[in-house]
Amino acid sequence: MDNRPIGFFDSGVGGLTCVKPLLEQLPNERVIYFGDTARTPYGSKGIDTVKAFSLQIARFLRDQDVKMLAIACNTVSSVAMEYLQEQLPDIPVIGTIQPAASRIAACCDKTNSIGIMATKVTVNSGAYQHAILKENNDLNIHAIACPALVPLIEEGLTKDTQIAPIIHHYLDDFVAEHRIDTLVLGCTHYPHIKGVIQKEFPGIHIINPSQTLADAVAAALKKNDMLAAQPKRDSIFYASDISDSFLHMMEELSGDRFTALQMEF
């Protein structure tokens, strides 16, 4: 058993969509979360910048004595996963892409047309395609970058009338051209608008890597006998800029008591 907290981080509010399903599965666990809201989005930045920002945050969380580090950011997972594992060899590090790839490979076959919507960095890295095809090389995979979505979600502009036109801008031709029947939300911000996407494209099966990351963290804790045995204390949510939209989404998704603190690098 291990009563230390679990560290989660993302470029902003997106990673909160991983925290909620984890705490629903494991109510005794406590989370220390960091959202880099002052420097979001990561998806349009250079790879070296993403690595530098990620290492700063990962070291900060390690210094909070977390028992595991969950990279709740597809951009970071796509280009900095191995780098962080090398830099922090004393702590388990889990990212979003491999758990999602395993789920996709298990539930899809060559009759499916799989679409991955993600940030520019994630799409250009090819990390999802590589991870999925490594497990099942018969799958048909297509990817599209949707760079305008993260800034809008960070601002809390997630209602149908606000976000639906942008979703259609990216997905209409993409879905039609490739006959997409399975859509992967390749950014942890996108579950904030999952309902809108499903409403606008009702015939498409949506796969949510935020859920698969939560499942993977829970499975790793159980396998390694690292579950918390004691009732948890409040989770702590750090941000590099505590905006009103961050607080609102934190309240909405955490569903729990919390402490919010600002931390700058």
C-alpha positions in Angstrom: 0.0 0.0 0.0 1.1 3.6 -0.7 -0.7 6.6 0.7 1.2 9.2 -1.3 -0.6 11.2 -3.9 -0.7 10.6 -7.7 0.8 13.4 -9.8 -1.1 14.5 -12.9 -0.1 17.3 -15.3 -1.3 18.9 -18.5 -0.8 22.1 -20.5 -4.0 23.4 -18.9 -7.5 22.2 -18.0 -7.5 19.2 -20.3 -6.0 16.8 -17.8 -8.8 17.3 -15.4 -10.8 15.0 -17.6 -8.5 12.2 -16.5 -8.7 13.0 -12.8 -12.4 12.5 -12.4 -12.7 9.0 -13.7 -9.7 7.9 -11.7 -11.1 9.3 -8.4 -14.5 7.6 -9.3 -12.7 4.3 -9.5 -10.4 4.8 -6.5 -12.0 7.1 -4.0 -9.2 6.7 -1.4 -6.7 8.2 -3.8 -5.4 11.8 -3.7 -4.2 13.8 -6.6 -1.7 16.6 -7.0 -2.5 18.2 -10.4 -0.6 20.9 -12.3 -2.1 22.7 -15.3 0.3 25.0 -17.1 -2.5 27.5 -18.0 -0.1 30.4 -18.4 1.8 28.7 -21.2 -1.0 26.8 -22.9 -1.4 25.5 -25.6 1.6 23.1 -26.0 0.3 21.7 -29.3 1.7 24.5 -31.4 5.0 24.8 -29.6 8.4 23.4 -30.6 9.3 19.9 -29.3 12.3 21.2 -27.3 10.0 23.8 -25.6 7.4 21.1 -24.8 10.2 18.9 -23.3 11.6 21.8 -21.2 8.2 22.8 -19.8 7.3 19.2 -19.1 10.5 18.4 -17.2 10.0 21.5 -15.0 6.5 20.4 -14.0 7.5 16.7 -13.6 10.3 17.6 -11.3 8.0 19.9 -9.3 5.5 17.0 -8.9 8.3 14.6 -8.0 9.3 17.0 -5.2 5.8 16.8 -3.8 6.5 13.1 -3.2 4.0 11.7 -5.6 4.0 7.9 -6.1 3.3 8.0 -9.8 3.3 10.5 -12.6 0.5 10.6 -15.1 1.1 12.7 -18.2 -2.5 13.8 -18.8 -1.5 15.5 -22.1 -1.3 13.9 -25.5 1.2 16.4 -26.8 3.6 15.7 -24.1 3.0 11.9 -24.3 3.7 12.0 -28.0 7.1 13.7 -27.9 8.4 13.7 -24.3 7.3 10.4 -22.7 10.6 8.5 -23.0 12.5 11.7 -22.2 10.7 12.1 -18.9 11.1 8.4 -18.1 14.8 8.8 -18.6 15.0 12.0 -16.5 12.9 10.6 -13.6 14.0 7.0 -13.3 12.9 6.8 -9.7 9.2 7.2 -10.4 6.7 5.4 -12.6 5.6 7.6 -15.6 2.4 6.8 -17.6 1.2 8.7 -20.6 -2.0 8.8 -22.6 -1.1 7.3 -25.9 -0.1 3.6 -25.2 -3.3 2.9 -23.1 -5.5 4.4 -25.8 -3.6 2.6 -28.5 -4.2 -0.8 -26.8 -7.9 0.0 -26.4 -8.2 1.0 -30.1 -6.3 -2.1 -31.3 -8.6 -4.3 -29.2 -11.9 -2.8 -30.3 -11.3 -2.1 -34.0 -10.5 -4.1 -37.1 -9.6 -3.5 -40.7 -13.3 -2.7 -41.5 -13.1 0.4 -39.4 -11.8 3.8 -40.5 -10.2 5.4 -37.4 -9.8 9.2 -37.1 -7.5 10.9 -34.7 -8.2 14.5 -33.9 -5.3 16.1 -32.0 -2.9 19.0 -31.7 -0.3 19.8 -34.4 2.6 18.3 -32.4 0.7 15.1 -31.7 -0.4 14.6 -35.3 3.1 15.5 -36.7 4.8 13.1 -34.3 2.8 10.1 -35.6 2.9 8.7 -32.1 -0.7 7.4 -32.1 -0.4 5.8 -35.5 2.9 4.1 -34.5 1.5 2.8 -31.2 -1.7 1.5 -32.7 -0.2 -0.1 -35.7 2.4 -1.8 -33.5 -0.4 -3.7 -31.9 -2.6 -4.2 -35.0 -1.1 -3.3 -38.4 -4.3 -4.0 -40.3 -6.0 -0.9 -39.1 -6.9 2.2 -41.2 -5.8 5.3 -39.4 -6.1 9.0 -40.4 -5.2 12.1 -38.4 -6.2 15.8 -38.4 -4.8 18.7 -36.4 -7.4 20.9 -34.7 -5.3 23.8 -33.3 -8.1 26.3 -32.5 -10.0 24.0 -30.1 -7.6 24.0 -27.1 -7.6 27.9 -26.7 -11.4 28.0 -26.9 -11.8 25.2 -24.3 -9.3 26.9 -22.0 -11.5 30.0 -22.2 -14.5 27.9 -21.3 -16.2 28.3 -24.7 -17.6 24.8 -24.9 -21.3 25.3 -25.5 -22.9 24.0 -28.8 -23.3 27.4 -30.3 -19.7 28.4 -29.5 -17.7 25.4 -30.5 -19.9 23.4 -33.0 -18.9 25.6 -36.0 -15.2 25.1 -35.3 -15.7 21.3 -34.9 -17.5 21.2 -38.3 -14.7 23.3 -39.8 -12.2 20.6 -39.0 -14.2 17.4 -39.2 -16.8 17.7 -42.0 -14.5 17.1 -44.9 -12.2 14.8 -42.8 -15.0 12.5 -41.8 -16.6 12.4 -45.3 -13.3 11.9 -47.2 -12.1 9.0 -45.0 -15.5 7.7 -44.0 -14.5 7.9 -40.4 -16.6 5.6 -38.1 -14.3 5.7 -35.0 -13.0 9.0 -33.6 -10.2 9.3 -31.1 -10.1 12.4 -28.9 -6.3 12.7 -29.1 -6.1 15.7 -26.7 -7.3 15.6 -23.1 -9.0 18.9 -23.6 -11.4 17.4 -26.2 -13.6 15.4 -23.7 -14.8 18.8 -22.5 -16.6 19.0 -25.8 -17.3 15.3 -26.3 -21.0 15.8 -26.0 -21.0 18.4 -28.7 -19.0 16.2 -31.1 -21.3 13.2 -30.4 -24.3 15.4 -31.1 -23.0 16.7 -34.4 -21.7 13.3 -35.5 -24.1 10.9 -33.9 -23.0 7.9 -36.0 -19.4 7.9 -34.9 -18.0 5.8 -32.1 -15.8 8.0 -29.9 -12.8 6.7 -28.0 -11.7 8.8 -25.0 -7.9 8.5 -24.0 -8.6 10.4 -20.8 -10.6 7.4 -19.6 -8.0 4.9 -20.8 -5.3 6.8 -19.0 -7.3 6.7 -15.7 -7.9 3.0 -16.2 -4.1 2.4 -16.8 -3.2 4.4 -13.7 -5.7 2.4 -11.6 -4.4 -0.9 -13.1 -0.8 0.0 -12.4 -1.5 0.9 -8.8 -3.3 -2.3 -8.2 -0.7 -4.5 -9.9 2.2 -2.9 -7.9 0.4 -2.9 -4.6 0.4 1.0 -4.5 -3.2 1.7 -3.7 -3.9 4.1 -0.9 -5.2 2.4 2.3 -6.3 5.4 4.2 -9.2 7.8 3.5 -7.7 10.5 1.4 -7.1 14.2 2.2 -8.0 16.9 -0.2 -6.5 16.8 -3.6 -4.4 19.8 -4.6 -4.7 21.6 -8.0 -1.9 23.8 -9.1 -1.9 26.1 -12.1 0.6 28.6 -13.5 -2.3 31.0 -13.9 -5.5 30.5 -12.0 -8.3 31.8 -14.3 -12.0 31.8 -13.7 -12.5 29.1 -16.4 -9.8 26.9 -14.7 -11.6 27.1 -11.3 -15.0 26.5 -12.9 -13.8 23.4 -14.8 -12.0 22.1 -11.7 -15.1 22.4 -9.7 -17.2 20.7 -12.4 -14.8 17.8 -13.0 -13.2 17.1 -9.7 -16.5 16.6 -7.9 -14.7 16.8 -4.7 -13.0 19.0 -2.1 -9.9 20.6 -3.4 -7.3 23.3 -2.8 -6.2 25.5 -5.7 -2.8 27.2 -5.7 -0.7 29.2 -8.2 2.8 28.1 -9.0 5.1 29.9 -11.4 8.4 28.8 -13.0 
